[in-house]
């Protein structure tokens, strides 16, 4: 199967509760929450569970169940955040091999993005991710988008990001590219570096790249989109013997209005594609 099934929070909670042998009432008591609230969550309520509730459920159901619930809710639990804060400090150490460092940086960028998304004012958000134009304005970055010009894709210098897109002004495919480059510039600004000619793969360049991808496709959103896309695909596309993971990536990219490689990378980072799909799509990363 090219695409990993992602159970929603409600069905997962019900399954883990039953595996532990608790009734709804028992779990409500053990986690200090209300019976009807848990019942609604299990039935797939639109309201996301709070971080506090997920942490109490984790204590009642055990650490493994807890981390699965936290992932399904798109929440970082406190022990995870503490662990990653240690990773962040450890990244400065010179002991990491070249191969593991990029992966650790991506985790680091993901955590930074998730905490920014939690703090972002609602007017800067659209469907659980940042609006790059608003984020740039908040950071004092002036975007200048020029269509049909040659030159580097984006030049970010101080308070201006100049984006030269090779497409026509009304080219629909230009929208995801421009959105990505704006959030990439914002990613630079957020890590205190306001200079970039894209692409230029210095250390902080890779970090800003990953941060931008996370800001546009946070885990919870990419999981929901994958669920929606998977239920839309016909039976043939779900056939494990038919290599159609490319279709899935394309659909996810279209829905989220991000470049295809961003969707692919985020699906891969969140382990939502299986190894075969990754091998054919990315080679040996
Ligand atoms: Zn850059």
Boltz pocket constraint, residues with backbone or C-beta under 6 A from the ligand:
constraints:
  - pocket:
      binder: B
      contacts: [[A, 184], [A, 188], [A, 195], [A, 196], [A, 197], [A, 198], [A, 200], [A, 204], [A, 205], [A, 208]]
      max_distance: 6.0
